[in-house]
């Protein structure tokens, strides 16, 4: 009886850890959302590998816009701007990126479209095919 209880607890723990850390069989759905830290002074952004969408939102009413700046491992780069003020939802931008590639992005705050980058967020590593 004790062995069966221990085996059940051990297998449940292992399966839970595999699920939490994204380790499993190919039949499981791939993660498709990659986001920076949610309370970055520059803003909040996510990349969605299903459709190559970025969303970016401004966290602070400081007169600056939130800009997600991205670059791929094959040299393509771009930006997506949220210029409508803080706490007004997200701006969505769609880009057609090559599949099975890496995208690096971060969020910066700018005074206008071409202002100096301020308060850069952490850099996020994302995959165009999900992982």
Buried (B, 14 or more C-beta within 10 A) or exposed (E): EEEEEEEEEEEEEEEEEEEEEEEEEEEEEEEBEBBBEEEBBBBBBBBBBEEBBBBBBBBBEBEBBBBBBBBBEEEBEBBBBBBBEBEEEBBEBEBEBEEEBBBBBBBBBBEEEEEEEBBBBEEBEBBBBBB
